[in-house]
């Protein structure tokens, strides 16, 4: 709150700042995670954070709407949906007098940096505020509302933007805070609608948000296998009614019992005439005679707890926003914190806003090709993947007969959410191109032991309808097995030759990586292995060399976060209780660390760091101090995450016993083991859409080798590869190089794990012992 006597607080020493944080525009799951991260990161850096309540309205009104935030104020905010500091429309801020009041309130509170989480309108307003800042201060002095001495230390205002929007409508970033939580709500709803549609052979037209951006509609269509989708950036051609009816009629003729059409609220045709759900429903009813219903999800899409990804994204971007403030100079352009593939980056806010507005302008000009180009490249790739993998008859995509291949598909290792989605995508892409997709059931043991079983062997060609609905199912529909080719390498080679495999698509985790290594090394002796081979990493552990993301890891994180939220309820109800939760992940601490980041864990124990008595002693003392200073706030339960292989001496049960013993009755400790619960039921939307996109890329990679000789393929080190997301890129890495340079074979993980820096963030934001930092 501003000083009562109007005196401006003196500046903080050095580069330390008073940082205001606000949420503005439509609420989005994850906004509270931003506020928590900004508040705690600011305190850890010796800065003073201020919460600005009710968005720009709070900035204009000042008073009690601008509040100094303490460490405990944001306890457990990361798991709560909406925005706890509020958001409101503020007409006053649109006018200069309103911005003048806002500037005065910031000066009176000593705030010299502002972090804004909102949509493009909110961020545009923030950038304009910064541009006007010197003039606003000068006017305040001329009006004698402030003195020149009071404004002297505030000549430069630094602003950092974060994009909180369920629509994912800001260009220059792959994902905005809240978009995957919203997509999850949509997919959950469509999955449920799917069941009733199937039962009654009905058609459903489902309207989702997205007035100017079709991301939600496109991703929902891709994630649920919808039959048709309408998005603003790529409206259907003039004869879309006929085309849609033909596609749906063909699929019904193949035996499909239900029809799903997804439409963005801003959908229109090429003449910009609105396409309404009612219009689509009437078409399906009158032209095809389908029993058709409309479902409008509305604000259901905006609510609920944030998913694991949005918790992680909001936390990492909130931390990066504080770093951006501390790095800023008066000449630094206003940055917006973005994510490209798997990398948090800073971009110029004005460029991002300009690119976003350019999309709308291109749509208005009916230049839809340009509109698609102006969206990020990932958006266009997803659209292409959707169009390629959902149509049953696309003669223009067929390759010449001499380029068509027999592509074997096998799952190896433990099941992971998204394996089936990857397989469905690969099959659909193969069929669209004229390839023959062949499923190897139950992994390599299934191949060698059961390939010629009667009446049906384990090697089977797959048709389009065979994979119907697989995109939303968990586990492995073709079966998976940890067995390796080396168990009977000669028989494996014999089967490859017998069934004339031209290429191999492997989906799985570290066992799959090992299997591909064995096949590559067997090429000199076995000619049938001299074919292109590619691995799509799919494992909850996310421990495959060559990638920073594995299919199934996001599903695991969502399941684990849901489990921990439930456990926290028990811990908080007892108030003085700690739960030690054991996580999966093999000998990689990725799952434990990212889940710890997503739930605000007190501590995370990983195999990379290990556990020792000194560490336990420090953490127990930290818990003692934390409970001793507990002022009776709600949600006081605490969680510790422990990877299943973090220590040979201390498992989760032993750690809980030690904590309870050392607590001496001041607080309690229990352990909880979610076990295979962490594999999830249905794959998360992220695992679904990335599985589709990456699987399509894998088949494209394989078909590039069509027509090459065995010798040429064997001589090409990249003909056996792993597809992976690394930093801001999707790349194919040579197995030979990965095996030699990047694999810790003993610990079954990459030598250099990208996520290790996140462990520091977990410790910083949890308040784990850090001398010299005082936390209230």
GUZANU-553534 format. One record per residue (C-alpha): y, z, x; residue number from 1. Coordinates in steps of 0.02 Angstrom, whole numbers, plus 50000, padded with zeros to 5 digits. Example, Ala and Ser with C-alpha at 12.3 -4.5 7.8 and 13.67 -1.06 7.14 Angstrom:
REM GUZANU-553534
- 49775,50390,50615,1 $
- 49947,50357,50684,2 $
***
This chain:
REM GUZANU-553534
- 50000,50000,50000,1 $
- 50176,49962,50064,2 $
- 50271,50109,50142,3 $
- 50372,50202,50011,4 $
- 50531,50203,50115,5 $
- 50519,50015,50144,6 $
- 50498,50032,50332,7 $
- 50394,49897,50410,8 $
- 50247,49963,50512,9 $
- 50261,49933,50699,10 $
- 50150,49796,50770,11 $
- 49979,49839,50836,12 $
- 49955,49835,51023,13 $
- 49900,49679,51116,14 $
- 49818,49542,51012,15 $
- 49764,49661,50874,16 $
- 49819,49608,50702,17 $
- 49839,49670,50525,18 $
- 49731,49549,50430,19 $
- 49740,49520,50244,20 $
- 49589,49452,50153,21 $
- 49589,49379,49978,22 $
- 49479,49281,49860,23 $
- 49558,49150,49749,24 $
- 49513,49018,49622,25 $
- 49346,49019,49533,26 $
- 49229,49158,49587,27 $
- 49077,49112,49689,28 $
- 48925,49213,49745,29 $
- 48954,49264,49925,30 $
- 49138,49302,49913,31 $
- 49103,49488,49931,32 $
- 49004,49451,50088,33 $
- 49160,49370,50160,34 $
- 49266,49522,50121,35 $
- 49138,49641,50196,36 $
- 49123,49537,50354,37 $
- 49311,49520,50375,38 $
- 49342,49706,50347,39 $
- 49207,49768,50465,40 $
- 49233,49636,50599,41 $
- 49420,49674,50596,42 $
- 49390,49860,50618,43 $
- 49264,49829,50757,44 $
- 49398,49728,50849,45 $
- 49530,49863,50830,46 $
- 49623,49771,50692,47 $
- 49677,49835,50521,48 $
- 49606,49745,50369,49 $
- 49694,49739,50201,50 $
- 49615,49687,50038,51 $
- 49730,49585,49928,52 $
- 49670,49611,49751,53 $
- 49678,49479,49613,54 $
- 49709,49333,49729,55 $
- 49884,49264,49749,56 $
- 49939,49372,49602,57 $
- 49909,49525,49712,58 $
- 50007,49447,49853,59 $
- 50155,49418,49736,60 $
- 50147,49585,49646,61 $
- 50111,49690,49799,62 $
- 50104,49879,49776,63 $
- 49931,49946,49738,64 $
- 49860,49769,49740,65 $
- 49873,49768,49930,66 $
- 49758,49902,49999,67 $
- 49709,49956,50173,68 $
- 49520,49937,50181,69 $
- 49404,50061,50268,70 $
- 49229,50038,50336,71 $
- 49142,50123,50189,72 $
- 49243,50030,50057,73 $
- 49135,49874,50075,74 $
- 48965,49958,50085,75 $
- 48830,49843,50017,76 $
- 48956,49716,49952,77 $
- 48856,49576,50030,78 $
- 48725,49585,49892,79 $
- 48845,49584,49743,80 $
- 48896,49427,49649,81 $
- 49071,49378,49597,82 $
- 49219,49453,49689,83 $
- 49253,49640,49689,84 $
- 49433,49618,49744,85 $
- 49462,49501,49598,86 $
- 49537,49330,49576,87 $
- 49668,49268,49453,88 $
- 49773,49117,49416,89 $
- 49950,49144,49482,90 $
- 50083,49027,49416,91 $
- 50216,49126,49510,92 $
- 50145,49075,49679,93 $
- 50166,48891,49633,94 $
- 50355,48919,49639,95 $
- 50457,48966,49792,96 $
- 50523,49131,49720,97 $
- 50343,49188,49700,98 $
- 50302,49142,49879,99 $
- 50459,49234,49933,100 $
- 50393,49393,49852,101 $
- 50224,49365,49934,102 $
- 50304,49348,50106,103 $
- 50403,49508,50081,104 $
- 50249,49605,50028,105 $
- 50156,49546,50182,106 $
- 50297,49600,50297,107 $
- 50313,49770,50212,108 $
- 50127,49798,50243,109 $
- 50137,49734,50420,110 $
- 50012,49594,50383,111 $
- 50029,49451,50506,112 $
- 49869,49354,50469,113 $
- 49787,49300,50308,114 $
- 49606,49248,50275,115 $
- 49586,49157,50110,116 $
- 49418,49120,50027,117 $
- 49433,48995,49885,118 $
- 49428,48814,49833,119 $
- 49536,48670,49892,120 $
- 49680,48719,49777,121 $
- 49684,48896,49847,122 $
- 49674,48835,50025,123 $
- 49810,48704,49996,124 $
- 49923,48843,49933,125 $
- 49886,48948,50087,126 $
- 49928,48806,50206,127 $
- 50091,48772,50114,128 $
- 50132,48958,50125,129 $
- 50111,48952,50313,130 $
- 50218,48796,50329,131 $
- 50359,48880,50231,132 $
- 50340,49047,50318,133 $
- 50488,49037,50440,134 $
- 50602,48980,50300,135 $
- 50541,49116,50184,136 $
- 50579,49251,50314,137 $
- 50751,49178,50346,138 $
- 50789,49179,50159,139 $
- 50731,49360,50144,140 $
- 50852,49408,50283,141 $
- 50995,49308,50206,142 $
- 50963,49391,50038,143 $
- 50964,49561,50128,144 $
- 50792,49603,50062,145 $
- 50735,49626,50241,146 $
- 50827,49642,50406,147 $
- 50812,49525,50554,148 $
- 50736,49668,50653,149 $
- 50602,49696,50521,150 $
- 50551,49513,50520,151 $
- 50561,49488,50708,152 $
- 50378,49527,50739,153 $
- 50320,49411,50598,154 $
- 50391,49244,50652,155 $
- 50219,49164,50651,156 $
- 50089,49180,50513,157 $
- 49910,49135,50550,158 $
- 49801,49082,50406,159 $
- 49615,49046,50407,160 $
- 49524,48965,50261,161 $
- 49347,48989,50200,162 $
- 49279,48882,50061,163 $
- 49211,48981,49914,164 $
- 49158,48857,49781,165 $
- 48997,48830,49684,166 $
- 49037,48643,49670,167 $
- 49027,48613,49859,168 $
- 49175,48498,49835,169 $
- 49269,48515,50000,170 $
- 49243,48375,50124,171 $
- 49207,48416,50307,172 $
- 49074,48548,50270,173 $
- 48892,48531,50219,174 $
- 48895,48687,50112,175 $
- 49024,48798,50032,176 $
- 48999,48983,49999,177 $
- 48912,49001,49831,178 $
- 48845,48825,49809,179 $
- 48663,48864,49850,180 $
- 48663,49018,49738,181 $
- 48725,48911,49596,182 $
- 48598,48776,49636,183 $
- 48463,48910,49633,184 $
- 48515,48962,49458,185 $
- 48510,48781,49400,186 $
- 48339,48749,49476,187 $
- 48268,48908,49401,188 $
- 48332,48854,49231,189 $
- 48266,48676,49248,190 $
- 48097,48740,49308,191 $
- 48084,48842,49148,192 $
- 48143,48698,49040,193 $
- 48015,48589,49127,194 $
- 47874,48694,49055,195 $
- 47928,48674,48875,196 $
- 47969,48490,48901,197 $
- 47793,48462,48967,198 $
- 47715,48558,48824,199 $
- 47800,48455,48688,200 $
- 47822,48291,48784,201 $
- 48008,48311,48760,202 $
- 48159,48245,48852,203 $
- 48300,48361,48907,204 $
- 48477,48315,48955,205 $
- 48547,48455,49063,206 $
- 48733,48467,49099,207 $
- 48787,48556,49258,208 $
- 48957,48595,49333,209 $
- 49046,48470,49443,210 $
- 49205,48395,49370,211 $
- 49250,48296,49525,212 $
- 49098,48322,49635,213 $
- 48917,48279,49598,214 $
- 48837,48389,49730,215 $
- 48760,48513,49608,216 $
- 48694,48376,49494,217 $
- 48623,48274,49638,218 $
- 48541,48422,49725,219 $
- 48472,48486,49560,220 $
- 48398,48313,49522,221 $
- 48322,48305,49696,222 $
- 48256,48484,49685,223 $
- 48174,48463,49516,224 $
- 48117,48282,49520,225 $
- 48233,48232,49379,226 $
- 48211,48057,49309,227 $
- 48394,48009,49311,228 $
- 48557,48084,49372,229 $
- 48741,48051,49335,230 $
- 48872,48097,49466,231 $
- 49058,48052,49478,232 $
- 49048,47976,49653,233 $
- 48911,47850,49611,234 $
- 48917,47804,49426,235 $
- 48777,47696,49358,236 $
- 48800,47508,49345,237 $
- 48860,47423,49188,238 $
- 48684,47404,49118,239 $
- 48640,47585,49152,240 $
- 48575,47615,48976,241 $
- 48443,47481,48998,242 $
- 48403,47535,49175,243 $
- 48380,47718,49129,244 $
- 48270,47676,48980,245 $
- 48163,47560,49087,246 $
- 48135,47692,49221,247 $
- 48090,47826,49094,248 $
- 47978,47708,48996,249 $
- 47884,47658,49155,250 $
- 47853,47839,49200,251 $
- 47793,47881,49026,252 $
- 47673,47734,49038,253 $
- 47603,47808,49199,254 $
- 47561,47967,49105,255 $
- 47715,48075,49132,256 $
- 47735,48195,48985,257 $
- 47916,48249,49005,258 $
- 48086,48179,49048,259 $
- 48230,48269,49134,260 $
- 48404,48193,49149,261 $
- 48539,48289,49242,262 $
- 48722,48251,49214,263 $
- 48876,48320,49301,264 $
- 49016,48374,49184,265 $
- 49129,48244,49265,266 $
- 49006,48099,49244,267 $
- 49077,47929,49197,268 $
- 49033,47746,49206,269 $
- 49106,47616,49324,270 $
- 49256,47597,49209,271 $
- 49288,47784,49217,272 $
- 49234,47808,49036,273 $
- 49154,47978,49013,274 $
- 48965,47985,48994,275 $
- 48927,48135,48887,276 $
- 48760,48226,48865,277 $
- 48765,48179,48681,278 $
- 48777,47995,48723,279 $
- 48626,48006,48838,280 $
- 48528,48107,48709,281 $
- 48561,47980,48572,282 $
- 48504,47840,48686,283 $
- 48340,47926,48728,284 $
- 48310,47970,48547,285 $
- 48356,47803,48469,286 $
- 48296,47681,48602,287 $
- 48140,47769,48665,288 $
- 48098,47879,48517,289 $
- 48093,48036,48624,290 $
- 48117,48209,48553,291 $
- 48273,48249,48656,292 $
- 48370,48411,48677,293 $
- 48533,48454,48767,294 $
- 48555,48608,48876,295 $
- 48726,48652,48947,296 $
- 48709,48787,49079,297 $
- 48895,48827,49085,298 $
- 48954,48985,49173,299 $
- 48775,49042,49197,300 $
- 48786,48938,49356,301 $
- 48927,49043,49425,302 $
- 48853,49217,49405,303 $
- 48717,49320,49484,304 $
- 48683,49390,49655,305 $
- 48708,49276,49804,306 $
- 48552,49198,49879,307 $
- 48503,49237,50058,308 $
- 48588,49081,50126,309 $
- 48755,49121,50044,310 $
- 48745,49300,50108,311 $
- 48714,49237,50284,312 $
- 48845,49099,50272,313 $
- 48980,49212,50202,314 $
- 48946,49343,50335,315 $
- 48945,49224,50483,316 $
- 49098,49130,50420,317 $
- 49190,49294,50386,318 $
- 49156,49349,50565,319 $
- 49210,49178,50630,320 $
- 49370,49189,50526,321 $
- 49420,49351,50613,322 $
- 49382,49272,50782,323 $
- 49489,49123,50732,324 $
- 49633,49240,50690,325 $
- 49620,49326,50859,326 $
- 49607,49159,50951,327 $
- 49756,49083,50861,328 $
- 49924,49042,50940,329 $
- 50083,48992,50848,330 $
- 50036,48810,50883,331 $
- 49858,48822,50816,332 $
- 49838,48715,50658,333 $
- 49770,48811,50509,334 $
- 49580,48806,50525,335 $
- 49449,48805,50390,336 $
- 49278,48876,50434,337 $
- 49141,48750,50397,338 $
- 48956,48726,50427,339 $
- 48879,48562,50486,340 $
- 48690,48564,50473,341 $
- 48658,48732,50558,342 $
- 48818,48757,50657,343 $
- 48973,48857,50608,344 $
- 49127,48757,50659,345 $
- 49315,48763,50640,346 $
- 49404,48611,50571,347 $
- 49585,48575,50527,348 $
- 49619,48630,50350,349 $
- 49744,48491,50316,350 $
- 49617,48359,50369,351 $
- 49483,48434,50257,352 $
- 49601,48442,50108,353 $
- 49659,48264,50139,354 $
- 49479,48201,50147,355 $
- 49437,48294,49986,356 $
- 49583,48219,49893,357 $
- 49537,48048,49961,358 $
- 49371,48058,49870,359 $
- 49459,48086,49704,360 $
- 49579,47944,49742,361 $
- 49436,47826,49782,362 $
- 49350,47870,49619,363 $
- 49511,47843,49523,364 $
- 49528,47673,49608,365 $
- 49347,47632,49559,366 $
- 49302,47615,49742,367 $
- 49138,47709,49729,368 $
- 49071,47645,49895,369 $
- 49219,47724,49981,370 $
- 49197,47884,49880,371 $
- 49019,47902,49943,372 $
- 49073,47867,50122,373 $
- 49208,48000,50110,374 $
- 49082,48132,50061,375 $
- 48990,48200,50212,376 $
- 48845,48098,50281,377 $
- 48720,48226,50218,378 $
- 48775,48191,50038,379 $
- 48741,48005,50057,380 $
- 48574,48038,50139,381 $
- 48521,48150,49995,382 $
- 48572,48017,49870,383 $
- 48471,47885,49962,384 $
- 48322,48003,49972,385 $
- 48333,48036,49785,386 $
- 48343,47852,49739,387 $
- 48200,47807,49858,388 $
- 48081,47945,49810,389 $
- 48102,47947,49621,390 $
- 48084,47764,49574,391 $
- 47910,47692,49544,392 $
- 47951,47508,49569,393 $
- 48076,47453,49701,394 $
- 48023,47280,49764,395 $
- 48180,47264,49871,396 $
- 48119,47408,49980,397 $
- 47946,47338,50016,398 $
- 47908,47295,50197,399 $
- 47816,47136,50250,400 $
- 47628,47162,50244,401 $
- 47611,47162,50433,402 $
- 47731,47311,50440,403 $
- 47639,47417,50313,404 $
- 47541,47566,50378,405 $
- 47404,47688,50329,406 $
- 47493,47854,50350,407 $
- 47390,48014,50353,408 $
- 47470,48175,50291,409 $
- 47402,48345,50341,410 $
- 47458,48526,50321,411 $
- 47419,48648,50462,412 $
- 47442,48837,50470,413 $
- 47496,48962,50339,414 $
- 47572,48899,50175,415 $
- 47762,48886,50166,416 $
- 47879,48847,50021,417 $
- 47927,48663,50026,418 $
- 47765,48594,50098,419 $
- 47727,48510,49932,420 $
- 47904,48445,49915,421 $
- 47890,48365,50087,422 $
- 47723,48286,50039,423 $
- 47788,48220,49874,424 $
- 47938,48144,49962,425 $
- 47830,48066,50098,426 $
- 47711,47992,49970,427 $
- 47851,47921,49864,428 $
- 47937,47846,50016,429 $
- 47773,47772,50079,430 $
- 47738,47690,49911,431 $
- 47915,47623,49898,432 $
- 47894,47539,50068,433 $
- 47719,47475,50038,434 $
- 47629,47599,50152,435 $
- 47467,47685,50101,436 $
- 47485,47875,50101,437 $
- 47323,47968,50135,438 $
- 47304,48156,50111,439 $
- 47191,48254,50227,440 $
- 47138,48402,50121,441 $
- 47118,48576,50198,442 $
- 47183,48533,50369,443 $
- 47084,48475,50520,444 $
- 46928,48576,50474,445 $
- 46931,48486,50307,446 $
- 46941,48319,50397,447 $
- 46796,48348,50516,448 $
- 46680,48443,50399,449 $
- 46712,48371,50227,450 $
- 46783,48195,50248,451 $
- 46625,48114,50178,452 $
- 46579,48243,50046,453 $
- 46513,48176,49881,454 $
- 46575,48143,49751,455 $
- 46745,48167,49832,456 $
- 46785,48187,50016,457 $
- 46934,48271,50097,458 $
- 47019,48106,50144,459 $
- 47101,48030,49991,460 $
- 47234,47902,49954,461 $
- 47376,47974,49849,462 $
- 47460,47888,49702,463 $
- 47635,47918,49636,464 $
- 47580,48019,49485,465 $
- 47464,48127,49591,466 $
- 47614,48219,49662,467 $
- 47711,48237,49499,468 $
- 47790,48409,49492,469 $
- 47744,48456,49670,470 $
- 47926,48472,49723,471 $
- 47944,48639,49633,472 $
- 47773,48714,49673,473 $
- 47737,48838,49811,474 $
- 47589,48843,49929,475 $
- 47498,48685,49979,476 $
- 47426,48567,49848,477 $
- 47320,48475,49977,478 $
- 47266,48636,50060,479 $
- 47313,48703,50230,480 $
- 47211,48780,50370,481 $
- 47244,48861,50538,482 $
- 47100,48764,50619,483 $
- 47147,48651,50765,484 $
- 47083,48479,50818,485 $
- 47012,48556,50977,486 $
- 46877,48642,50874,487 $
- 46794,48471,50869,488 $
- 46911,48348,50953,489 $
- 46781,48210,50963,490 $
- 46745,48219,50777,491 $
- 46930,48220,50740,492 $
- 46953,48060,50842,493 $
- 46803,47982,50755,494 $
- 46878,48017,50584,495 $
- 47047,47946,50637,496 $
- 46959,47785,50685,497 $
- 46845,47784,50533,498 $
- 46989,47794,50410,499 $
- 47101,47680,50514,500 $
- 47252,47794,50521,501 $
- 47405,47700,50585,502 $
- 47517,47854,50589,503 $
- 47509,48042,50562,504 $
- 47632,48154,50469,505 $
- 47600,48339,50503,506 $
- 47680,48480,50402,507 $
- 47664,48658,50466,508 $
- 47713,48794,50589,509 $
- 47664,48840,50766,510 $
- 47481,48797,50733,511 $
- 47538,48623,50680,512 $
- 47643,48612,50839,513 $
- 47488,48660,50940,514 $
- 47381,48535,50845,515 $
- 47504,48394,50882,516 $
- 47504,48445,51065,517 $
- 47314,48433,51070,518 $
- 47315,48261,50990,519 $
- 47447,48198,51110,520 $
- 47351,48263,51260,521 $
- 47192,48181,51191,522 $
- 47266,48006,51194,523 $
- 47196,47956,51364,524 $
- 47018,47991,51308,525 $
- 47029,47947,51123,526 $
- 47114,47781,51077,527 $
- 47124,47829,50892,528 $
- 47257,47959,50939,529 $
- 47370,47822,51008,530 $
- 47469,47814,50848,531 $
- 47644,47879,50808,532 $
- 47639,48061,50756,533 $
- 47777,48174,50691,534 $
- 47788,48357,50642,535 $
- 47900,48425,50505,536 $
- 47911,48613,50543,537 $
- 47862,48718,50392,538 $
- 47838,48904,50420,539 $
- 47915,49065,50357,540 $
- 47929,49122,50539,541 $
- 48046,48980,50591,542 $
- 47971,48987,50766,543 $
- 47934,48803,50802,544 $
- 48013,48732,50961,545 $
- 48129,48586,50930,546 $
- 48216,48651,50774,547 $
- 48330,48789,50712,548 $
- 48265,48774,50535,549 $
- 48089,48766,50465,550 $
- 48042,48722,50287,551 $
- 47990,48883,50200,552 $
- 48101,49002,50298,553 $
- 48238,49000,50165,554 $
- 48109,49035,50028,555 $
- 48045,49181,50132,556 $
- 48221,49249,50157,557 $
- 48257,49241,49971,558 $
- 48096,49332,49931,559 $
- 48129,49464,50064,560 $
- 48309,49490,50008,561 $
- 48252,49512,49828,562 $
- 48123,49640,49885,563 $
- 48252,49734,49990,564 $
- 48377,49736,49846,565 $
- 48245,49820,49740,566 $
- 48201,49943,49878,567 $
- 48385,49984,49901,568 $
- 48396,50037,49719,569 $
- 48266,50172,49755,570 $
- 48349,50220,49918,571 $
- 48521,50230,49834,572 $
- 48457,50328,49685,573 $
- 48396,50462,49805,574 $
- 48556,50438,49905,575 $
- 48490,50517,50063,576 $
- 48345,50402,50097,577 $
- 48306,50269,50226,578 $
- 48177,50133,50200,579 $
- 48094,50048,50347,580 $
- 48041,49876,50284,581 $
- 47912,49778,50383,582 $
- 47942,49590,50389,583 $
- 47835,49442,50436,584 $
- 47888,49317,50567,585 $
- 47752,49322,50700,586 $
- 47826,49356,50870,587 $
- 47996,49288,50821,588 $
- 48127,49405,50751,589 $
- 48219,49268,50654,590 $
- 48167,49325,50480,591 $
- 48202,49509,50515,592 $
- 48372,49469,50591,593 $
- 48436,49349,50459,594 $
- 48370,49459,50319,595 $
- 48456,49607,50403,596 $
- 48616,49507,50407,597 $
- 48595,49465,50223,598 $
- 48565,49641,50159,599 $
- 48674,49741,50277,600 $
- 48531,49829,50366,601 $
- 48571,49981,50473,602 $
- 48460,49915,50611,603 $
- 48340,49772,50646,604 $
- 48192,49783,50765,605 $
- 48127,49621,50839,606 $
- 47990,49571,50963,607 $
- 48122,49495,51078,608 $
- 48210,49663,51099,609 $
- 48064,49779,51069,610 $
- 48074,49962,51020,611 $
- 48087,50113,51135,612 $
- 48117,50299,51113,613 $
- 48297,50290,51172,614 $
- 48335,50157,51040,615 $
- 48253,50261,50903,616 $
- 48346,50417,50960,617 $
- 48514,50327,50952,618 $
- 48477,50254,50781,619 $
- 48422,50423,50712,620 $
- 48581,50503,50776,621 $
- 48681,50363,50696,622 $
- 48593,50397,50531,623 $
- 48630,50583,50547,624 $
- 48815,50549,50572,625 $
- 48818,50422,50431,626 $
- 48739,50539,50305,627 $
- 48845,50685,50366,628 $
- 49006,50589,50330,629 $
- 48942,50518,50166,630 $
- 49077,50555,50039,631 $
- 48959,50536,49893,632 $
- 48983,50350,49867,633 $
- 48860,50254,49763,634 $
- 48737,50138,49849,635 $
- 48714,50256,49995,636 $
- 48532,50207,50026,637 $
- 48499,50127,50195,638 $
- 48374,49999,50257,639 $
- 48299,49962,50426,640 $
- 48203,49799,50452,641 $
- 48059,49796,50574,642 $
- 47966,49638,50625,643 $
- 47777,49658,50613,644 $
- 47759,49630,50801,645 $
- 47917,49718,50861,646 $
- 47814,49849,50953,647 $
- 47634,49886,50997,648 $
- 47671,50074,50989,649 $
- 47784,50090,50837,650 $
- 47748,50007,50671,651 $
- 47853,50030,50514,652 $
- 47752,50179,50454,653 $
- 47766,50269,50621,654 $
- 47953,50235,50631,655 $
- 47978,50306,50456,656 $
- 47878,50461,50503,657 $
- 47980,50487,50661,658 $
- 48144,50469,50567,659 $
- 48088,50590,50432,660 $
- 48031,50718,50559,661 $
- 48191,50707,50660,662 $
- 48300,50714,50505,663 $
- 48249,50895,50479,664 $
- 48269,50883,50292,665 $
- 48445,50810,50296,666 $
- 48379,50644,50233,667 $
- 48214,50563,50192,668 $
- 48126,50409,50261,669 $
- 47993,50294,50186,670 $
- 47914,50130,50237,671 $
- 47881,49974,50133,672 $
- 47778,49820,50174,673 $
- 47810,49665,50065,674 $
- 47671,49569,50155,675 $
- 47629,49398,50083,676 $
- 47761,49425,49948,677 $
- 47878,49350,50077,678 $
- 47799,49178,50061,679 $
- 47879,49168,49889,680 $
- 47820,49083,49730,681 $
- 47926,48928,49704,682 $
- 48017,48852,49853,683 $
- 48203,48882,49862,684 $
- 48321,48738,49823,685 $
- 48368,48724,50006,686 $
- 48187,48709,50059,687 $
- 48158,48579,49923,688 $
- 48305,48466,49964,689 $
- 48286,48479,50152,690 $
- 48099,48445,50136,691 $
- 48136,48286,50039,692 $
- 48269,48226,50159,693 $
- 48176,48268,50319,694 $
- 48009,48201,50257,695 $
- 48091,48034,50217,696 $
- 48165,48030,50392,697 $
- 47993,48066,50464,698 $
- 47914,47917,50377,699 $
- 48058,47809,50435,700 $
- 48023,47870,50612,701 $
- 47838,47824,50597,702 $
- 47868,47651,50525,703 $
- 47978,47606,50673,704 $
- 47815,47595,50773,705 $
- 47732,47474,50652,706 $
- 47656,47327,50745,707 $
- 47663,47406,50918,708 $
- 47507,47409,51026,709 $
- 47407,47567,51064,710 $
- 47462,47555,51246,711 $
- 47646,47541,51202,712 $
- 47637,47689,51084,713 $
- 47543,47797,51210,714 $
- 47670,47754,51345,715 $
- 47816,47805,51234,716 $
- 47845,47992,51256,717 $
- 47941,47999,51092,718 $
- 47797,47927,50989,719 $
- 47738,48107,50965,720 $
- 47887,48207,50905,721 $
- 47958,48352,50806,722 $
- 48100,48326,50683,723 $
- 48226,48466,50688,724 $
- 48399,48527,50644,725 $
- 48483,48575,50805,726 $
- 48663,48628,50796,727 $
- 48758,48497,50697,728 $
- 48626,48361,50711,729 $
- 48455,48309,50647,730 $
- 48355,48244,50794,731 $
- 48179,48195,50845,732 $
- 48121,48285,51003,733 $
- 47980,48225,51114,734 $
- 47827,48337,51105,735 $
- 47796,48314,51290,736 $
- 47968,48382,51333,737 $
- 47958,48523,51207,738 $
- 47787,48578,51271,739 $
- 47845,48575,51451,740 $
- 48022,48642,51443,741 $
- 48056,48734,51282,742 $
- 47899,48825,51225,743 $
- 47849,49005,51258,744 $
- 47664,48978,51227,745 $
- 47617,49160,51252,746 $
- 47740,49225,51123,747 $
- 47723,49072,51010,748 $
- 47908,49036,50995,749 $
- 48047,48934,51077,750 $
- 48107,48994,51247,751 $
- 48287,48991,51190,752 $
- 48308,49052,51012,753 $
- 48472,48999,50932,754 $
- 48487,49149,50816,755 $
- 48492,49288,50948,756 $
- 48681,49300,50935,757 $
- 48660,49347,50752,758 $
- 48579,49509,50808,759 $
- 48746,49562,50882,760 $
- 48831,49525,50717,761 $
- 48702,49630,50623,762 $
- 48734,49778,50739,763 $
- 48922,49757,50732,764 $
- 48933,49750,50543,765 $
- 48807,49889,50515,766 $
- 48905,50008,50624,767 $
- 48762,50033,50745,768 $
- 48821,50140,50892,769 $
- 48963,50057,50986,770 $
- 49068,50175,51093,771 $
- 49254,50167,51067,772 $
- 49251,50103,50887,773 $
- 49298,50230,50756,774 $
- 49232,50198,50581,775 $
- 49281,50298,50428,776 $
***
